[in-house]
Amino acid sequence: MTRRAETIELAVLGLLHEGPMHGYELRKRLNLMLGWGRVLSYGSLYPTLKKMLRGSLIEETTATVTPVTRRPRIVYQVTEAGTREFERLMSEVGPAAWEDDNFDIRFAFFGRTDMEIRLRVLEGRRIRLQERLDRVQRELSMTEKEVDRYAAELQRHGVESVEREVRWLSDLINAERSNGAPPVAPIRPAEQ
């Protein structure tokens, strides 16, 4: 299974823990979760839902007919096997847990995750970003003389974005260690 399909599966399972949803609502909520840069199409969602149905992770029921559509609406809900799979996926703390494609989804469901797992994922993400930051800063210092001012400015912008996220992660880690609660109203770097 591709990493993107695994990310979508994790997100669907997490959302369905909140309650049954139809495909349109799932797609809308997933797009909010994934952010503007990674819009999810129905062409990605429905094959994942069909695979999850075959694996008995979710089941579908038919909702009542609405006056607008006159067709019964298919609603998806998580099964016991889906709950176990969600818990398994959320307990994984390897490199995939802190990669760009997976971290945001996992973070959205941190409230259902053990503190030790949250800390390991946050620390892994911070280490990964610090490595990226170190590499970009080295490249910036080497290429500043070779690139025009706009390319250099774009590189500086990238450095500042990663620095902001590293600070945000450090604040979250410190809050977890001190009392297990996130700092008041953390703002994700993409929102600043």
RATA-V274859 format. One record per residue. N is the residue number from 1. RES is the residue in three letters. OMEGA is omega in degrees with one decimal (NA if undefined). BURIAL is 1 if it has 16 or more other C-alpha atoms within 10 Angstrom, else 0. Layout:
n=[N:N]
res=[RES:RES]
omega=[OMEGA:OMEGA]
burial=[BURIAL:BURIAL]
This chain:
n=[1:2:3:4:5:6:7:8:9:10:11:12:13:14:15:16:17:18:19:20:21:22:23:24:25:26:27:28:29:30:31:32:33:34:35:36:37:38:39:40:41:42:43:44:45:46:47:48:49:50:51:52:53:54:55:56:57:58:59:60:61:62:63:64:65:66:67:68:69:70:71:72:73:74:75:76:77:78:79:80:81:82:83:84:85:86:87:88:89:90:91:92:93:94:95:96:97:98:99:100:101:102:103:104:105:106:107:108:109:110:111:112:113:114:115:116:117:118:119:120:121:122:123:124:125:126:127:128:129:130:131:132:133:134:135:136:137:138:139:140:141:142:143:144:145:146:147:148:149:150:151:152:153:154:155:156:157:158:159:160:161:162:163:164:165:166:167:168:169:170:171:172:173:174:175:176:177:178:179:180:181:182:183:184:185:186:187:188:189:190:191:192]
res=[MET:THR:ARG:ARG:ALA:GLU:THR:ILE:GLU:LEU:ALA:VAL:LEU:GLY:LEU:LEU:HIS:GLU:GLY:PRO:MET:HIS:GLY:TYR:GLU:LEU:ARG:LYS:ARG:LEU:ASN:LEU:MET:LEU:GLY:TRP:GLY:ARG:VAL:LEU:SER:TYR:GLY:SER:LEU:TYR:PRO:THR:LEU:LYS:LYS:MET:LEU:ARG:GLY:SER:LEU:ILE:GLU:GLU:THR:THR:ALA:THR:VAL:THR:PRO:VAL:THR:ARG:ARG:PRO:ARG:ILE:VAL:TYR:GLN:VAL:THR:GLU:ALA:GLY:THR:ARG:GLU:PHE:GLU:ARG:LEU:MET:SER:GLU:VAL:GLY:PRO:ALA:ALA:TRP:GLU:ASP:ASP:ASN:PHE:ASP:ILE:ARG:PHE:ALA:PHE:PHE:GLY:ARG:THR:ASP:MET:GLU:ILE:ARG:LEU:ARG:VAL:LEU:GLU:GLY:ARG:ARG:ILE:ARG:LEU:GLN:GLU:ARG:LEU:ASP:ARG:VAL:GLN:ARG:GLU:LEU:SER:MET:THR:GLU:LYS:GLU:VAL:ASP:ARG:TYR:ALA:ALA:GLU:LEU:GLN:ARG:HIS:GLY:VAL:GLU:SER:VAL:GLU:ARG:GLU:VAL:ARG:TRP:LEU:SER:ASP:LEU:ILE:ASN:ALA:GLU:ARG:SER:ASN:GLY:ALA:PRO:PRO:VAL:ALA:PRO:ILE:ARG:PRO:ALA:GLU:GLN]
omega=[179.9:-179.8:178.9:179.2:177.6:179.1:178.3:179.6:178.4:-179.1:179.1:179.5:179.8:179.9:-179.2:173.0:177.3:179.4:179.6:179.9:173.8:-174.3:-179.6:179.8:177.3:-178.6:179.5:-179.1:178.0:178.8:174.3:-178.1:-177.1:180.0:-173.1:-176.6:-176.5:-178.6:-177.7:179.1:174.2:178.2:174.2:-175.3:-171.5:173.4:177.2:178.3:179.8:178.4:179.8:175.2:178.8:179.3:179.9:176.3:176.9:174.3:179.3:175.4:179.7:177.5:-179.8:179.2:177.5:-179.6:-177.0:-173.9:-176.5:175.3:175.7:-179.5:178.5:179.4:-179.7:174.8:-176.7:176.5:175.7:177.6:177.1:177.1:178.0:179.4:177.3:179.6:177.9:-179.1:-179.3:-179.7:177.8:-177.1:177.9:-176.4:179.3:-177.5:-177.4:174.2:-176.1:-173.9:-171.7:-172.2:-176.3:179.7:179.1:-179.0:-179.6:-178.2:-179.3:-179.9:179.5:-174.7:177.0:-177.8:-180.0:178.2:177.7:-179.4:-179.3:178.5:179.0:179.6:176.8:178.4:-179.6:178.4:-179.9:-179.5:178.0:175.4:178.8:179.9:179.0:-179.4:-178.2:179.0:176.0:-179.8:-179.8:-179.1:179.3:-172.8:-177.9:-178.9:-174.0:-175.2:178.4:-173.1:179.9:177.3:177.5:179.0:177.5:176.9:178.2:177.5:177.5:178.3:-179.1:178.7:-179.8:177.1:178.2:-179.2:177.1:177.4:178.6:178.8:178.2:177.1:178.9:180.0:178.8:178.8:178.1:-177.8:-176.1:-178.6:177.1:179.6:178.1:177.2:-177.3:175.2:177.9:178.1:178.5:-179.5:-179.0:-176.9:-176.4:NA]
burial=[0:0:0:0:0:0:1:1:1:1:1:1:1:1:1:1:1:0:0:1:1:1:1:0:0:1:1:0:0:1:1:0:0:1:0:0:0:0:0:1:0:0:0:0:1:0:0:1:1:0:0:1:1:0:0:0:1:1:1:1:0:0:0:0:0:0:0:0:0:0:0:0:1:1:1:1:1:1:1:0:0:1:1:0:1:1:1:0:1:1:1:0:1:0:0:1:1:1:0:0:1:1:1:1:1:1:1:0:0:0:0:0:0:0:0:0:0:1:1:1:1:1:1:1:1:1:0:1:1:1:0:0:1:0:0:1:1:0:0:1:0:0:0:0:0:0:0:0:0:0:0:1:0:0:1:0:0:0:1:0:0:1:1:1:1:1:0:1:1:0:0:1:1:1:0:1:0:0:0:1:0:0:0:0:0:0:0:0:0:0:0:0]
